[in-house]
Amino acid sequence: MEAESRGLRIPHDLAVIGFGDLDFAASNRPSITTVSVDRRAIGQRAATLLADRIEQKPCAEAIVDIGFHLIERESA
C-alpha cells in the first residue's frame, strides 16, 4: 500500500476502511476493514424508482435506508 511505502503503519498510524466489501479486501495484507451493503437491494430499489419516474408515479421516498454492516479486519 502507498501508505506503507511512506513509512505509515496500518492501522497503528493510519486506519483504512473501504466500501463495498470487494474480493481483494479480505486477501490484501493487511486485510481491509469494509462497509458492506446489499448491492442487489440497491439495484432493485433504483430500478423500481426509475420505473416509477418513467411512469410518472409520485415518488414518496426521498431517502431509502437499505442498511449496512461493518466487516472488521486488520486495517482499522
N, C-alpha and C positions, 0 to 999 in steps of 0.2 A: 504494500500500500504506500501511497505517496507520503502519508504522514510518517510512517516508519522510516522512509528514506531521508526524512528531515530530522530524524532523531526523536520523534514523539513516540511514546509507548502507549499502545492501545490496550486496555482502557485507562491506564494509570494517568496519562497526561491528556488524553483526548478520548471521549466516548463517541462511538459511531453507531447510528441507528439508521436502518434502511426502511423502505416502504414496499410492500407487496410480497414479501417472503419469496423472492425469486430463488431458483435452484442453487445458484452459486453461494447464497448467503450461508448455508449450512456447511458447505465444503471449503469455504475460504478460511485462511488462517490469519488472524483469529476469526472464528465464525462470527457472523454479523447478526446482532440483535435486530429484529424487524417488526414492523407493524403489519399484521396480516388482515386482509379484508376479503370478503367473498366477491371475487371478480365476476362470477356468473350472475349473482344477485344484482350487482351494479349494472351489468349489461342488460339484463332483463328489465330492470326498472327504467333504464334510459330508453330502451326500445318502446316500452309502454307509454312513457311520457311523450316521446316523439310521435308515436301513432295518434295519441290524443290531440296533440297540437295540429297534426295534419288534418284530422277530422274536426278541428275547431271546437273540441270539447274544452270546457273550463279546466284550468289547472289549479287545483285546490292546494297542493303541497308545494311550498317554496323550498323546504328543506326536507330531505329524506335521510333518515338515520338507518344505515344498514349494519351498523356495529363494526367492531374490530377486536382483535386481541393482540397482545404483545407476546412475541416469541423471544424470550430472553436467551441470549447466547453469550459469547466471550467478549464482545466488543463494547459492552456498556455495563 
